[in-house]
Amino acid sequence: MKKKWIQYASILIVCVFVGLAIALLMKNLNLINVGDTSIQELQNQIIDYQKKNEDLNNRNTRLYEYLRELEEELASGRGESYLHIVEEKEQYALFAGLRAVKNAGVVITMTPLEGYQMQDAVVRQFVNELSALGAQAIAVNEERKVATTEIRTSQDMILVNGVSYARTEPFEIKAIIDPGKIDSYVVPYLLSISDNIKKQLSDDALTIAIRKDEHVLIPALNEDRIAYQMELLEPVE
């Protein structure tokens, strides 16, 4: 019964968000500055907002219809299979990095010293080592690492999930990993990796701090990231 009420609440929250989105679209429409916009641009913006408003209204209608069907199914006692599907979906979402997670883990902070620019290879090495150590969730500068995450240099920036970070700024890597291995193996091993990196670089390149954290929070993958896009994927029958 508790799971059923959780499902009710989840769908109601989605409906509320859709309603808020519609309200915000209407508010933005009212805030358009006519004096700074040509008539043609204004007409185009109105048409665009009308289309978005229509799409949201249609989605809202479908959600309410879906909620009504779910209520009927639960009332008739036929909702157990659906709840099982929802639970499985949440497990897959956790695995894919689409949900924020927390637990004990480690935090690696790399701070470039003056005149040095962070190398993407250094960031990738720590990320790869954490994966090999069994980390179940990793984030670089609050960007969730997923299967399609890229970490690469672009001039004076390092891109993570398509987001640019200055190579002269600190980089923080967080990972959730087996708490029983953190003190005895994970941290000592990462410190040895840090020493090897420092030997390859000059002493005035960067500082590396590695610490255990009992409350590591790994954010979910942001929906506007490249790694989240799936509109080009067509399932094979």
C-alpha positions in Angstrom: 0.0 0.0 0.0 2.9 2.4 0.8 4.4 1.8 -2.7 1.0 2.6 -4.3 0.8 5.9 -2.5 4.3 6.7 -3.5 3.4 6.1 -7.1 0.3 8.3 -6.7 2.4 11.1 -5.3 5.0 10.8 -8.1 2.5 11.2 -10.8 0.8 14.1 -9.0 4.1 15.8 -8.7 4.7 15.4 -12.4 1.3 16.9 -13.1 2.1 19.9 -10.9 5.4 20.5 -12.6 3.6 20.5 -16.0 1.1 23.0 -14.7 3.9 25.2 -13.4 5.7 25.0 -16.8 2.5 26.2 -18.5 2.2 29.1 -16.1 5.8 30.1 -16.6 5.4 30.0 -20.4 2.4 32.4 -20.1 4.3 34.6 -17.7 7.3 34.8 -20.1 4.9 35.7 -22.9 3.6 38.6 -20.9 7.1 39.9 -20.2 8.0 40.3 -23.9 9.3 43.8 -24.5 7.3 45.1 -27.6 9.4 48.2 -27.8 12.6 46.3 -28.5 11.1 43.7 -30.8 9.9 43.9 -34.3 6.3 43.0 -35.1 7.4 39.9 -37.1 9.7 38.7 -34.3 6.9 39.3 -31.8 4.5 37.2 -34.0 7.0 34.4 -34.3 7.5 34.4 -30.5 3.8 34.3 -29.9 3.4 31.4 -32.3 6.3 29.6 -30.7 4.8 30.1 -27.2 1.4 29.0 -28.4 2.9 25.8 -29.8 4.7 25.1 -26.5 1.6 25.9 -24.5 -0.4 23.5 -26.7 2.2 20.7 -26.3 2.2 21.2 -22.5 -1.6 21.2 -22.4 -1.7 17.9 -24.4 0.9 16.4 -22.2 -1.0 17.5 -19.1 -4.2 15.9 -20.5 -2.4 12.7 -21.1 -1.0 12.6 -17.6 -4.4 13.2 -16.0 -5.9 10.5 -18.2 -3.0 8.2 -17.2 -3.6 9.0 -13.5 -7.3 8.1 -13.9 -6.5 4.8 -15.5 -4.0 4.0 -12.8 -6.5 4.8 -10.0 -9.0 2.4 -11.6 -6.4 -0.3 -12.0 -5.2 0.1 -8.3 -8.8 0.1 -7.1 -9.5 -3.1 -8.9 -6.5 -4.8 -7.4 -4.7 -5.2 -10.7 -1.9 -2.7 -10.0 0.8 -5.0 -8.6 2.4 -5.8 -12.0 2.6 -2.1 -12.8 4.3 -1.3 -9.5 6.8 -4.0 -10.2 7.6 -2.4 -13.6 8.0 1.0 -11.8 10.5 -0.5 -9.4 12.5 -2.1 -12.2 12.5 1.2 -14.1 13.9 3.0 -11.0 16.7 0.4 -10.7 17.6 0.9 -14.4 17.5 4.7 -13.9 19.9 4.3 -10.9 22.3 2.2 -13.0 22.2 4.6 -15.9 23.0 7.6 -13.8 19.6 9.3 -14.1 19.0 9.5 -10.3 21.0 11.4 -7.7 22.7 9.0 -5.2 24.6 9.2 -1.9 26.8 7.1 0.3 30.3 6.9 1.6 33.1 7.4 -0.8 36.2 9.4 -1.8 36.8 13.0 -3.0 39.8 13.9 -5.2 40.6 17.6 -5.6 43.2 18.6 -8.2 44.3 22.3 -8.1 46.5 23.6 -10.9 49.3 25.9 -9.7 50.0 29.2 -11.4 51.2 28.7 -15.0 49.9 25.1 -15.3 46.8 24.0 -17.2 45.0 20.8 -16.1 45.4 17.9 -18.5 42.4 15.8 -19.5 44.6 12.7 -19.3 45.1 13.3 -15.5 41.3 13.6 -15.0 40.6 10.5 -17.1 43.3 8.5 -15.2 41.7 9.1 -11.8 38.2 8.4 -13.3 39.4 5.1 -14.9 41.2 4.0 -11.7 38.0 4.7 -9.6 36.0 2.6 -12.1 38.5 -0.2 -11.8 38.3 0.0 -8.0 34.6 -0.7 -8.2 33.1 2.8 -7.9 29.4 2.6 -8.5 28.9 6.3 -9.2 31.4 9.0 -10.2 31.1 12.8 -10.9 33.6 15.2 -12.3 32.9 18.8 -11.2 29.3 17.7 -10.4 28.9 16.2 -13.9 27.7 12.6 -13.6 29.8 10.1 -15.4 27.8 7.7 -17.6 28.6 5.3 -20.4 28.8 8.0 -23.0 30.6 10.7 -20.9 33.6 12.3 -22.7 36.5 14.0 -20.9 38.6 15.9 -23.4 40.6 19.1 -23.9 39.4 21.9 -26.1 42.0 24.7 -26.1 41.9 26.3 -22.6 38.9 24.2 -21.5 38.2 20.6 -20.5 34.8 19.3 -21.7 32.8 16.9 -19.5 29.5 15.8 -20.9 29.8 18.8 -23.3 30.2 21.3 -20.4 33.4 23.4 -20.5 35.6 23.9 -17.4 38.7 26.2 -17.4 41.9 24.2 -17.2 43.3 26.7 -14.7 40.6 26.0 -12.2 40.4 23.1 -9.6 38.8 19.9 -10.7 36.9 17.7 -8.2 36.1 14.0 -8.7 33.7 12.3 -6.3 33.0 8.6 -6.2 30.8 6.2 -4.2 32.7 3.1 -3.5 32.7 0.1 -1.0 33.1 1.7 2.4 34.9 -1.3 3.7 37.8 -0.8 1.3 38.2 3.0 1.4 40.7 3.2 4.3 42.5 -0.1 3.8 42.9 0.0 0.0 41.2 2.7 -2.1 42.8 5.8 -0.5 46.3 4.3 -0.3 46.1 3.1 -3.9 44.9 6.5 -5.2 47.7 8.2 -3.2 50.2 6.0 -5.1 48.6 7.1 -8.4 48.9 10.7 -7.2 52.6 10.3 -6.5 53.2 8.8 -9.9 51.4 11.7 -11.6 53.5 14.2 -9.6 56.7 12.5 -10.7 55.7 12.8 -14.3 54.8 16.5 -13.9 56.9 19.2 -12.3 56.5 20.0 -8.6 54.9 23.3 -9.5 52.2 21.8 -11.7 49.3 20.9 -9.4 48.3 19.8 -5.9 46.2 16.6 -5.4 44.2 16.1 -2.3 42.5 12.7 -1.6 40.1 12.2 1.3 37.4 9.9 2.5 33.9 11.3 2.8 31.1 9.6 4.7 28.4 11.6 2.8 29.3 11.8 -0.9 26.4 13.1 -3.0 26.5 12.3 -6.7 24.1 14.3 -8.9 21.9 12.8 -11.6 22.8 13.4 -15.2 21.3 16.7 -16.3 18.6 16.2 -18.9 20.1 18.8 -21.3 23.4 17.1 -21.5 24.5 15.4 -24.8 24.7 12.0 -23.1 21.0 12.2 -22.3 19.8 12.7 -25.9 18.0 9.8 -27.4 15.7 11.3 -30.1 17.8 9.7 -32.9 17.5 6.2 -31.5 14.9 4.0 -33.1 14.2 0.6 -31.5 14.7 -2.5 -33.6 11.6 -4.7 -33.7 
